[in-house]
Amino acid sequence: MWTWSGWVYVAFVFDAHSRRIIGWRAATSMTPLVLDCLEMALWTRRREGVTGLAGLTRHTDAGSVYTSIAFTDRLVDEGFDPSVVSVGDAYDNALAESQIGLYKSKLIHLEGPWRDADQVEASTASWVLWFNTERPHGSIGDLTPVEVEQLDYARIEPVERAG
């Protein structure tokens, strides 16, 4: 998006199952943006006790920053399986496009004009918190992303037996 101080780019990492945003970044350059966003997502999951990410499928579009050697190597290091759509095929991008469209319509277009990357980043942090903890999603039973994950974790964590 355009700000008074120049272009600002924003990237997100979504969990496709829960719809939760687990990583995000705002920056004035695309080069470190996607790696920083990925590192935030990895840190988020590790902080929550998720240690094994091998075998997860990652999906990106075919943009140059998402097919770069540095980004691809980092995903391989973590054991992610690839999934990249063919150029010009938007079907697999529907989830990301929908959530980014909501971000733009509910925050970027309503709250602008924007001063700089710092202002965008601070406002994005607040929006992500709202998105993850307060906004119900029809595609996940009108629950919030955090509620979906809490229910899932409760199902898979062993319950201590009494007595």
Buried (B, 14 or more C-beta within 10 A) or exposed (E): BEBEEEEBBBBBBBBEEBBBBBBBBBBBEBEEBBBBBBBBBBEBBEEEEEEEBEEBEBBBBEEEBBEBEEBBEBBEEBEBEEEBBEEEEEEBBEEBEBBBEBBEEBBBEEEBEBEBBEBBBEBBEEBBEEBBEEEEBEEBEEBBBBBBBEEEEEEEEEEEEEE
